[in-house]
Amino acid sequence: MRPVVIITRILFPVDFSESSENLVPFVLTVAERFEAEIHLLYVARRLRYFTGMHVSPRVVLQFEREIEAGATKRMGEFKAKHFPDYPNLKSDVIPGVAAEQIISYCDRQKIDLVIMGTHGRKGADKIIFGSVVERVVQSGAVPVLVINPHKTAATKIPDHKPVKSA
C-alpha cells in the first residue's frame, strides 16, 4: 500500500506584490482539497546593518517599527481581499531574514507544505539577496511547491477528482 500524504497546514509567505496575488488561486485550491489551515507570513527585513553607516540606531529601529506596522496593515487588507471566506486562516508579520524565518516558522507551526513564488530576482539583486526560495528548499525540512507567478494567468487549474482506493 502506498503512503498517504496528509496536509493540514500550508504556509504561504507573501510580499503583497502582484506575484503574491497571482498565487492565491493555487494556495486556495490546494488548501480546499486538503481542508488545510492556511498560514500567511510576511517577513519584514531587518535594517540594523545600516547602523554602522552613520545612521542612528534609533532612526533604524523606528523605521523597522514603521515597516512592521505597515506590513500588519497590508496583511489585513490582503486577507480581506483574497481570503474573506476561508474558514481556517492565520497570519503573522515577523522581523528577520526571510528564508531563516520561513524555515523557523515551519518548525514552530508544524507546517506540512510551503507554497512560494519564484520572484525572479536577477543580476545584482540575486547576488546581494540570493534566492529565498532556493534557501527554503535547500535548508528546510518541509516540501515546497514553487510556482512562477508570472505564468499563472495562462494556467487553468483542472477540477479535482479524488481517486478512490479499492
N, CA and C atoms as an extended XYZ file, in Angstrom:
498
Properties=species:S:1:pos:R:3:atomname:S:1:resname:S:1:resid:I:1 pbc="F F F"
N         0.833       -1.165        0.000 N   MET     1
C         0.000        0.000        0.000 CA  MET     1
C         0.890        1.245        0.000 C   MET     1
N         0.509        2.225       -0.768 N   ARG     2
C         1.281        3.451       -0.899 CA  ARG     2
C         0.968        4.397        0.259 C   ARG     2
N         1.984        5.091        0.786 N   PRO     3
C         1.738        6.014        1.904 CA  PRO     3
C         0.838        7.173        1.473 C   PRO     3
N         0.067        7.677        2.398 N   VAL     4
C        -0.840        8.784        2.134 CA  VAL     4
C        -0.216       10.066        2.672 C   VAL     4
N        -0.258       11.098        1.871 N   VAL     5
C         0.251       12.398        2.291 CA  VAL     5
C        -0.920       13.193        2.867 C   VAL     5
N        -0.751       13.637        4.091 N   ILE     6
C        -1.786       14.442        4.728 CA  ILE     6
C        -1.223       15.842        4.927 C   ILE     6
N        -1.920       16.808        4.380 N   ILE     7
C        -1.511       18.204        4.504 CA  ILE     7
C        -2.564       18.919        5.337 C   ILE     7
N        -2.165       19.331        6.528 N   THR     8
C        -3.104       20.023        7.409 CA  THR     8
C        -2.788       21.505        7.573 C   THR     8
N        -1.521       21.886        7.310 N   ARG     9
C        -1.112       23.285        7.449 CA  ARG     9
C        -0.235       23.688        6.268 C   ARG     9
N        -0.650       24.759        5.595 N   ILE    10
C         0.084       25.280        4.441 CA  ILE    10
C         0.600       26.672        4.777 C   ILE    10
N         1.876       26.892        4.524 N   LEU    11
C         2.458       28.225        4.699 CA  LEU    11
C         2.555       28.902        3.342 C   LEU    11
N         2.049       30.122        3.281 N   PHE    12
C         2.108       30.946        2.077 CA  PHE    12
C         2.813       32.250        2.446 C   PHE    12
N         4.157       32.306        2.261 N   PRO    13
C         4.868       33.554        2.513 CA  PRO    13
C         4.494       34.582        1.450 C   PRO    13
N         4.159       35.787        1.871 N   VAL    14
C         3.698       36.820        0.943 CA  VAL    14
C         4.573       38.059        1.042 C   VAL    14
N         4.557       38.835       -0.046 N   ASP    15
C         5.225       40.132       -0.025 CA  ASP    15
C         4.274       41.243       -0.484 C   ASP    15
N         2.999       40.885       -0.633 N   PHE    16
C         1.922       41.805       -1.006 CA  PHE    16
C         2.040       42.335       -2.429 C   PHE    16
N         2.866       41.723       -3.239 N   SER    17
C         3.043       42.149       -4.627 CA  SER    17
C         2.023       41.441       -5.520 C   SER    17
N         2.037       41.797       -6.777 N   GLU    18
C         1.197       41.125       -7.768 CA  GLU    18
C         1.558       39.639       -7.830 C   GLU    18
N         2.822       39.330       -7.619 N   SER    19
C         3.258       37.928       -7.621 CA  SER    19
C         2.518       37.129       -6.555 C   SER    19
N         2.423       37.686       -5.342 N   SER    20
C         1.685       37.002       -4.276 CA  SER    20
C         0.218       36.847       -4.655 C   SER    20
N        -0.365       37.882       -5.210 N   GLU    21
C        -1.774       37.825       -5.609 CA  GLU    21
C        -2.007       36.740       -6.654 C   GLU    21
N        -1.076       36.578       -7.578 N   ASN    22
C        -1.228       35.570       -8.634 CA  ASN    22
C        -1.201       34.141       -8.083 C   ASN    22
N        -0.610       33.934       -6.921 N   LEU    23
C        -0.521       32.600       -6.341 CA  LEU    23
C        -1.741       32.213       -5.504 C   LEU    23
N        -2.561       33.180       -5.149 N   VAL    24
C        -3.709       32.920       -4.281 CA  VAL    24
C        -4.597       31.783       -4.789 C   VAL    24
N        -4.967       31.734       -6.086 N   PRO    25
C        -5.820       30.621       -6.533 CA  PRO    25
C        -5.189       29.247       -6.311 C   PRO    25
N        -3.891       29.141       -6.459 N   PHE    26
C        -3.203       27.869       -6.231 CA  PHE    26
C        -3.240       27.498       -4.752 C   PHE    26
N        -2.972       28.473       -3.900 N   VAL    27
C        -2.987       28.229       -2.457 CA  VAL    27
C        -4.384       27.788       -2.020 C   VAL    27
N        -5.394       28.505       -2.481 N   LEU    28
C        -6.771       28.151       -2.108 CA  LEU    28
C        -7.161       26.773       -2.631 C   LEU    28
N        -6.770       26.447       -3.850 N   THR    29
C        -7.120       25.147       -4.422 CA  THR    29
C        -6.520       24.010       -3.603 C   THR    29
N        -5.234       24.116       -3.283 N   VAL    30
C        -4.574       23.064       -2.510 CA  VAL    30
C        -5.182       23.004       -1.100 C   VAL    30
N        -5.363       24.150       -0.480 N   ALA    31
C        -5.902       24.180        0.887 CA  ALA    31
C        -7.313       23.598        0.946 C   ALA    31
N        -8.140       23.947       -0.026 N   GLU    32
C        -9.510       23.422       -0.042 CA  GLU    32
C        -9.522       21.918       -0.264 C   GLU    32
N        -8.666       21.422       -1.141 N   ARG    33
C        -8.617       19.978       -1.412 CA  ARG    33
C        -8.268       19.177       -0.170 C   ARG    33
N        -7.381       19.737        0.658 N   PHE    34
C        -6.947       19.036        1.862 CA  PHE    34
C        -7.660       19.525        3.125 C   PHE    34
N        -8.538       20.509        2.958 N   GLU    35
C        -9.188       21.150        4.114 CA  GLU    35
C        -8.129       21.598        5.114 C   GLU    35
N        -7.098       22.233        4.576 N   ALA    36
C        -5.935       22.618        5.379 CA  ALA    36
C        -6.046       24.046        5.890 C   ALA    36
N        -5.331       24.277        6.967 N   GLU    37
C        -5.196       25.601        7.539 CA  GLU    37
C        -4.167       26.362        6.692 C   GLU    37
N        -4.463       27.613        6.366 N   ILE    38
C        -3.524       28.450        5.615 CA  ILE    38
C        -2.861       29.420        6.588 C   ILE    38
N        -1.528       29.493        6.512 N   HIS    39
C        -0.766       30.459        7.294 CA  HIS    39
C        -0.145       31.453        6.321 C   HIS    39
N        -0.508       32.705        6.440 N   LEU    40
C         0.116       33.767        5.655 CA  LEU    40
C         1.236       34.363        6.503 C   LEU    40
N         2.386       34.579        5.882 N   LEU    41
C         3.528       35.103        6.625 CA  LEU    41
C         4.233       36.180        5.810 C   LEU    41
N         4.461       37.315        6.456 N   TYR    42
C         5.288       38.370        5.877 CA  TYR    42
C         6.494       38.542        6.781 C   TYR    42
N         7.685       38.514        6.206 N   VAL    43
C         8.906       38.722        6.975 CA  VAL    43
C         9.450       40.111        6.642 C   VAL    43
N         9.463       40.966        7.648 N   ALA    44
C         9.970       42.335        7.495 CA  ALA    44
C        11.483       42.323        7.674 C   ALA    44
N        12.177       42.738        6.675 N   ARG    45
C        13.641       42.707        6.696 CA  ARG    45
C        14.198       43.619        7.789 C   ARG    45
N        15.189       43.127        8.484 N   ARG    46
C        15.900       43.904        9.494 CA  ARG    46
C        16.877       44.838        8.792 C   ARG    46
N        16.973       46.050        9.284 N   LEU    47
C        17.842       47.053        8.665 CA  LEU    47
C        18.999       47.459        9.572 C   LEU    47
N        19.235       46.686       10.594 N   ARG    48
C        20.230       47.068       11.603 CA  ARG    48
C        21.647       47.173       11.058 C   ARG    48
N        21.909       46.526        9.928 N   TYR    49
C        23.265       46.617        9.372 CA  TYR    49
C        23.574       48.036        8.887 C   TYR    49
N        22.543       48.890        8.751 N   PHE    50
C        22.774       50.279        8.351 CA  PHE    50
C        23.301       51.134        9.509 C   PHE    50
N        23.204       50.639       10.742 N   THR    51
C        23.649       51.454       11.878 CA  THR    51
C        25.139       51.723       11.844 C   THR    51
N        25.889       50.898       11.179 N   GLY    52
C        27.330       51.135       11.064 CA  GLY    52
C        27.680       52.121        9.965 C   GLY    52
N        26.701       52.617        9.252 N   MET    53
C        26.930       53.525        8.119 CA  MET    53
C        26.482       54.942        8.458 C   MET    53
N        26.791       55.390        9.643 N   HIS    54
C        26.472       56.742       10.077 CA  HIS    54
C        24.969       57.006       10.136 C   HIS    54
N        24.197       55.967       10.395 N   VAL    55
C        22.762       56.120       10.603 CA  VAL    55
C        22.499       55.770       12.057 C   VAL    55
N        21.784       56.617       12.715 N   SER    56
C        21.496       56.424       14.137 CA  SER    56
C        20.719       55.131       14.361 C   SER    56
N        21.133       54.320       15.348 N   PRO    57
C        20.378       53.104       15.664 CA  PRO    57
C        18.916       53.406       15.998 C   PRO    57
N        18.661       54.555       16.623 N   ARG    58
C        17.298       54.947       16.970 CA  ARG    58
C        16.459       55.157       15.706 C   ARG    58
N        17.050       55.776       14.702 N   VAL    59
C        16.339       56.016       13.441 CA  VAL    59
C        16.045       54.688       12.740 C   VAL    59
N        17.016       53.798       12.718 N   VAL    60
C        16.836       52.494       12.075 CA  VAL    60
C        15.747       51.700       12.792 C   VAL    60
N        15.789       51.683       14.124 N   LEU    61
C        14.783       50.956       14.895 CA  LEU    61
C        13.385       51.517       14.642 C   LEU    61
N        13.253       52.833       14.599 N   GLN    62
C        11.954       53.455       14.326 CA  GLN    62
C        11.462       53.078       12.930 C   GLN    62
N        12.361       53.064       11.965 N   PHE    63
C        11.973       52.696       10.598 CA  PHE    63
C        11.525       51.239       10.538 C   PHE    63
N        12.234       50.356       11.245 N   GLU    64
C        11.828       48.941       11.292 CA  GLU    64
C        10.427       48.799       11.880 C   GLU    64
N        10.153       49.547       12.943 N   ARG    65
C         8.817       49.501       13.559 CA  ARG    65
C         7.744       49.977       12.582 C   ARG    65
N         8.056       51.008       11.824 N   GLU    66
C         7.092       51.518       10.840 CA  GLU    66
C         6.852       50.492        9.725 C   GLU    66
N         7.900       49.804        9.319 N   ILE    67
C         7.756       48.758        8.301 CA  ILE    67
C         6.848       47.651        8.826 C   ILE    67
N         7.055       47.222       10.053 N   GLU    68
C         6.227       46.164       10.636 CA  GLU    68
C         4.775       46.607       10.786 C   GLU    68
N         4.567       47.846       11.211 N   ALA    69
C         3.191       48.359       11.357 CA  ALA    69
C         2.506       48.438        9.992 C   ALA    69
N         3.230       48.916        8.990 N   GLY    70
C         2.674       48.979        7.633 CA  GLY    70
C         2.370       47.595        7.088 C   GLY    70
N         3.254       46.645        7.360 N   ALA    71
C         3.046       45.272        6.887 CA  ALA    71
C         1.842       44.631        7.571 C   ALA    71
N         1.646       44.928        8.850 N   THR    72
C         0.490       44.392        9.565 CA  THR    72
C        -0.803       44.922        8.952 C   THR    72
N        -0.809       46.195        8.609 N   LYS    73
C        -1.991       46.790        7.956 CA  LYS    73
C        -2.222       46.147        6.588 C   LYS    73
N        -1.155       46.004        5.818 N   ARG    74
C        -1.272       45.383        4.489 CA  ARG    74
C        -1.738       43.939        4.586 C   ARG    74
N        -1.290       43.218        5.627 N   MET    75
C        -1.715       41.833        5.825 CA  MET    75
C        -3.229       41.773        6.003 C   MET    75
N        -3.766       42.673        6.794 N   GLY    76
C        -5.215       42.722        6.985 CA  GLY    76
C        -5.948       42.963        5.673 C   GLY    76
N        -5.434       43.865        4.867 N   GLU    77
C        -6.040       44.163        3.565 CA  GLU    77
C        -5.932       42.964        2.621 C   GLU    77
N        -4.773       42.303        2.636 N   PHE    78
C        -4.535       41.143        1.772 CA  PHE    78
C        -5.497       40.012        2.129 C   PHE    78
N        -5.655       39.760        3.425 N   LYS    79
C        -6.577       38.714        3.884 CA  LYS    79
C        -8.010       39.048        3.486 C   LYS    79
N        -8.415       40.292        3.686 N   ALA    80
C        -9.787       40.689        3.371 CA  ALA    80
C       -10.076       40.577        1.873 C   ALA    80
N        -9.103       40.894        1.061 N   LYS    81
C        -9.292       40.854       -0.387 CA  LYS    81
C        -9.272       39.432       -0.945 C   LYS    81
N        -8.338       38.610       -0.483 N   HIS    82
C        -8.106       37.311       -1.116 CA  HIS    82
C        -8.629       36.098       -0.350 C   HIS    82
N        -8.870       36.234        0.927 N   PHE    83
C        -9.297       35.098        1.747 CA  PHE    83
C       -10.496       35.455        2.635 C   PHE    83
N       -11.460       36.218        2.120 N   PRO    84
C       -12.527       36.701        3.008 CA  PRO    84
C       -13.385       35.595        3.616 C   PRO    84
N       -13.534       34.494        2.912 N   ASP    85
C       -14.421       33.432        3.385 CA  ASP    85
C       -13.690       32.164        3.798 C   ASP    85
N       -12.363       32.177        3.742 N   TYR    86
C       -11.658       30.950        4.089 CA  TYR    86
C       -11.714       30.771        5.603 C   TYR    86
N       -12.228       29.639        6.065 N   PRO    87
C       -12.520       29.480        7.495 CA  PRO    87
C       -11.325       29.242        8.404 C   PRO    87
N       -10.221       28.780        7.864 N   ASN    88
C        -9.110       28.369        8.714 CA  ASN    88
C        -7.836       29.086        8.273 C   ASN    88
N        -7.730       30.356        8.642 N   LEU    89
C        -6.649       31.212        8.166 CA  LEU    89
C        -5.948       31.872        9.344 C   LEU    89
N        -4.621       31.828        9.316 N   LYS    90
C        -3.810       32.513       10.318 CA  LYS    90
C        -2.829       33.404        9.577 C   LYS    90
N        -2.389       34.457       10.236 N   SER    91
C        -1.406       35.326        9.599 CA  SER    91
C        -0.455       35.883       10.644 C   SER    91
N         0.731       36.261       10.165 N   ASP    92
C         1.732       36.806       11.065 CA  ASP    92
C         2.688       37.691       10.283 C   ASP    92
N         3.187       38.709       10.957 N   VAL    93
C         4.241       39.574       10.438 CA  VAL    93
C         5.371       39.477       11.440 C   VAL    93
N         6.537       39.036       10.972 N   ILE    94
C         7.676       38.887       11.879 CA  ILE    94
C         8.914       39.524       11.263 C   ILE    94
N         9.815       40.030       12.103 N   PRO    95
C        11.048       40.629       11.588 CA  PRO    95
C        12.124       39.575       11.383 C   PRO    95
N        13.039       39.857       10.468 N   GLY    96
C        14.177       38.971       10.301 CA  GLY    96
C        14.571       38.768        8.858 C   GLY    96
N        15.348       37.736        8.639 N   VAL    97
C        15.803       37.335        7.308 CA  VAL    97
C        14.773       36.344        6.774 C   VAL    97
N        14.234       36.603        5.598 N   ALA    98
C        13.093       35.855        5.080 CA  ALA    98
C        13.280       34.341        5.121 C   ALA    98
N        14.309       33.822        4.500 N   ALA    99
C        14.484       32.368        4.433 CA  ALA    99
C        14.599       31.754        5.826 C   ALA    99
N        15.371       32.380        6.695 N   GLU   100
C        15.547       31.852        8.050 CA  GLU   100
C        14.225       31.836        8.812 C   GLU   100
N        13.473       32.904        8.694 N   GLN   101
C        12.200       32.990        9.424 CA  GLN   101
C        11.150       32.036        8.859 C   GLN   101
N        11.141       31.835        7.550 N   ILE   102
C        10.201       30.889        6.944 CA  ILE   102
C        10.489       29.485        7.453 C   ILE   102
N        11.751       29.094        7.449 N   ILE   103
C        12.137       27.757        7.928 CA  ILE   103
C        11.800       27.596        9.409 C   ILE   103
N        12.102       28.594       10.192 N   SER   104
C        11.808       28.544       11.626 CA  SER   104
C        10.297       28.486       11.878 C   SER   104
N         9.533       29.258       11.126 N   TYR   105
C         8.077       29.263       11.266 CA  TYR   105
C         7.506       27.879       10.950 C   TYR   105
N         8.027       27.253        9.923 N   CYS   106
C         7.577       25.895        9.563 CA  CYS   106
C         7.772       24.932       10.725 C   CYS   106
N         8.913       25.028       11.380 N   ASP   107
C         9.197       24.158       12.517 CA  ASP   107
C         8.252       24.449       13.684 C   ASP   107
N         8.104       25.720       14.021 N   ARG   108
C         7.261       26.104       15.170 CA  ARG   108
C         5.791       25.754       14.966 C   ARG   108
N         5.292       25.961       13.748 N   GLN   109
C         3.863       25.787       13.475 CA  GLN   109
C         3.529       24.416       12.891 C   GLN   109
N         4.525       23.564       12.743 N   LYS   110
C         4.326       22.220       12.179 CA  LYS   110
C         3.655       22.278       10.791 C   LYS   110
N         4.234       23.100        9.939 N   ILE   111
C         3.742       23.283        8.573 CA  ILE   111
C         4.045       22.023        7.760 C   ILE   111
N         3.086       21.617        6.915 N   ASP   112
C         3.239       20.420        6.083 CA  ASP   112
C         3.672       20.739        4.651 C   ASP   112
N         3.379       21.955        4.180 N   LEU   113
C         3.686       22.337        2.802 CA  LEU   113
C         3.854       23.847        2.737 C   LEU   113
N         4.866       24.282        1.990 N   VAL   114
C         5.074       25.707        1.730 CA  VAL   114
C         4.767       25.933        0.255 C   VAL   114
N         3.991       26.973       -0.033 N   ILE   115
C         3.727       27.354       -1.425 CA  ILE   115
C         4.321       28.737       -1.616 C   ILE   115
N         5.283       28.828       -2.542 N   MET   116
C         6.008       30.080       -2.780 CA  MET   116
C         6.106       30.358       -4.274 C   MET   116
N         6.303       31.624       -4.576 N   GLY   117
C         6.531       32.024       -5.958 CA  GLY   117
C         8.006       32.211       -6.238 C   GLY   117
N         8.357       32.016       -7.503 N   THR   118
C         9.718       32.313       -7.954 CA  THR   118
C         9.726       33.782       -8.339 C   THR   118
N        10.170       34.620       -7.478 N   HIS   119
C        10.068       36.053       -7.740 CA  HIS   119
C        10.978       36.525       -8.848 C   HIS   119
N        11.911       35.693       -9.246 N   GLY   120
C        12.711       36.009      -10.414 CA  GLY   120
C        13.673       37.162      -10.244 C   GLY   120
N        14.299       37.276       -9.079 N   ARG   121
C        15.342       38.297       -8.939 CA  ARG   121
C        16.463       37.978       -9.902 C   ARG   121
N        17.029       39.027      -10.463 N   LYS   122
C        18.110       38.828      -11.417 CA  LYS   122
C        19.263       39.762      -11.099 C   LYS   122
N        20.384       39.475      -11.703 N   GLY   123
C        21.536       40.358      -11.624 CA  GLY   123
C        22.010       40.614      -10.212 C   GLY   123
N        22.272       41.902       -9.918 N   ALA   124
C        22.826       42.296       -8.624 CA  ALA   124
C        21.902       41.956       -7.473 C   ALA   124
N        20.572       42.097       -7.671 N   ASP   125
C        19.624       41.759       -6.607 CA  ASP   125
C        19.788       40.312       -6.164 C   ASP   125
N        19.942       39.397       -7.129 N   LYS   126
C        20.082       37.988       -6.778 CA  LYS   126
C        21.411       37.737       -6.073 C   LYS   126
N        22.459       38.414       -6.516 N   ILE   127
C        23.763       38.246       -5.886 CA  ILE   127
C        23.717       38.764       -4.449 C   ILE   127
N        23.093       39.922       -4.231 N   ILE   128
C        23.056       40.533       -2.902 CA  ILE   128
C        22.098       39.781       -1.977 C   ILE   128
N        20.882       39.518       -2.442 N   PHE   129
C        19.856       38.943       -1.580 CA  PHE   129
C        19.741       37.432       -1.706 C   PHE   129
N        20.260       36.871       -2.790 N   GLY   130
C        20.127       35.438       -3.005 CA  GLY   130
C        18.687       35.077       -3.302 C   GLY   130
N        18.407       33.827       -3.326 N   SER   131
C        17.048       33.370       -3.593 CA  SER   131
C        16.453       32.799       -2.314 C   SER   131
N        15.403       33.445       -1.833 N   VAL   132
C        14.720       32.959       -0.638 CA  VAL   132
C        14.183       31.557       -0.900 C   VAL   132
N        13.581       31.354       -2.055 N   VAL   133
C        13.029       30.046       -2.393 CA  VAL   133
C        14.124       28.983       -2.363 C   VAL   133
N        15.248       29.294       -2.972 N   GLU   134
C        16.353       28.336       -3.027 CA  GLU   134
C        16.816       27.951       -1.619 C   GLU   134
N        16.922       28.934       -0.748 N   ARG   135
C        17.359       28.652        0.624 CA  ARG   135
C        16.336       27.816        1.380 C   ARG   135
N        15.044       28.118        1.186 N   VAL   136
C        13.997       27.358        1.879 CA  VAL   136
C        13.973       25.919        1.372 C   VAL   136
N        14.112       25.736        0.065 N   VAL   137
C        14.114       24.384       -0.497 CA  VAL   137
C        15.319       23.598        0.009 C   VAL   137
N        16.485       24.214        0.012 N   GLN   138
C        17.709       23.510        0.391 CA  GLN   138
C        17.836       23.272        1.888 C   GLN   138
N        17.385       24.212        2.707 N   SER   139
C        17.622       24.118        4.146 CA  SER   139
C        16.410       23.697        4.966 C   SER   139
N        15.229       23.813        4.406 N   GLY   140
C        14.032       23.473        5.158 CA  GLY   140
C        13.742       21.988        5.146 C   GLY   140
N        12.894       21.573        6.081 N   ALA   141
C        12.528       20.159        6.202 CA  ALA   141
C        11.128       19.889        5.658 C   ALA   141
N        10.529       20.885        5.036 N   VAL   142
C         9.143       20.800        4.569 CA  VAL   142
C         9.116       20.850        3.046 C   VAL   142
N         8.244       20.067        2.394 N   PRO   143
C         8.116       20.173        0.937 CA  PRO   143
C         7.700       21.587        0.524 C   PRO   143
N         8.239       22.035       -0.604 N   VAL   144
C         7.951       23.377       -1.107 CA  VAL   144
C         7.415       23.265       -2.529 C   VAL   144
N         6.229       23.815       -2.745 N   LEU   145
C         5.643       23.906       -4.077 CA  LEU   145
C         6.004       25.285       -4.614 C   LEU   145
N         6.798       25.329       -5.678 N   VAL   146
C         7.279       26.582       -6.235 CA  VAL   146
C         6.557       26.849       -7.550 C   VAL   146
N         5.981       28.041       -7.657 N   ILE   147
C         5.180       28.411       -8.823 CA  ILE   147
C         5.703       29.719       -9.387 C   ILE   147
N         5.833       29.785      -10.709 N   ASN   148
C         6.202       31.040      -11.355 CA  ASN   148
C         4.956       31.921      -11.397 C   ASN   148
N         4.916       32.987      -10.610 N   PRO   149
C         3.708       33.804      -10.525 CA  PRO   149
C         3.386       34.569      -11.803 C   PRO   149
N         4.361       34.669      -12.695 N   HIS   150
C         4.147       35.421      -13.930 CA  HIS   150
C         3.559       34.550      -15.032 C   HIS   150
N         3.475       33.247      -14.803 N   LYS   151
C         2.916       32.319      -15.787 CA  LYS   151
C         1.525       31.842      -15.387 C   LYS   151
N         1.020       32.295      -14.247 N   THR   152
C        -0.230       31.759      -13.719 CA  THR   152
C        -1.463       32.210      -14.481 C   THR   152
N        -1.400       33.345      -15.135 N   ALA   153
C        -2.586       33.847      -15.832 CA  ALA   153
C        -3.046       32.884      -16.917 C   ALA   153
N        -2.123       32.188      -17.545 N   ALA   154
C        -2.478       31.267      -18.627 CA  ALA   154
C        -2.785       29.861      -18.114 C   ALA   154
N        -2.634       29.648      -16.807 N   THR   155
C        -2.824       28.318      -16.244 CA  THR   155
C        -4.239       28.152      -15.726 C   THR   155
N        -4.874       27.080      -16.114 N   LYS   156
C        -6.188       26.765      -15.565 CA  LYS   156
C        -6.010       25.563      -14.652 C   LYS   156
N        -6.512       25.683      -13.451 N   ILE   157
C        -6.429       24.585      -12.511 CA  ILE   157
C        -7.590       23.654      -12.795 C   ILE   157
N        -7.320       22.394      -13.189 N   PRO   158
C        -8.412       21.479      -13.522 CA  PRO   158
C        -9.208       21.077      -12.288 C   PRO   158
N       -10.458       20.669      -12.525 N   ASP   159
C       -11.276       20.169      -11.424 CA  ASP   159
C       -10.625       18.926      -10.847 C   ASP   159
N       -10.651       18.843       -9.561 N   HIS   160
C       -10.019       17.719       -8.871 CA  HIS   160
C       -11.031       16.601       -8.680 C   HIS   160
N       -10.669       15.422       -9.112 N   LYS   161
C       -11.500       14.233       -8.916 CA  LYS   161
C       -10.729       13.298       -8.004 C   LYS   161
N       -11.182       13.107       -6.747 N   PRO   162
C       -10.447       12.214       -5.855 CA  PRO   162
C       -10.396       10.804       -6.390 C   PRO   162
N        -9.250       10.163       -6.199 N   VAL   163
C        -9.075        8.779       -6.608 CA  VAL   163
C        -9.491        7.894       -5.464 C   VAL   163
N       -10.409        6.989       -5.723 N   LYS   164
C       -10.871        6.065       -4.676 CA  LYS   164
C       -10.027        4.818       -4.697 C   LYS   164
N        -9.594        4.419       -3.519 N   SER   165
C        -8.791        3.209       -3.445 CA  SER   165
C        -9.711        2.014       -3.193 C   SER   165
N        -9.304        0.875       -3.689 N   ALA   166
C       -10.127       -0.327       -3.545 CA  ALA   166
C        -9.901       -1.015       -2.248 C   ALA   166
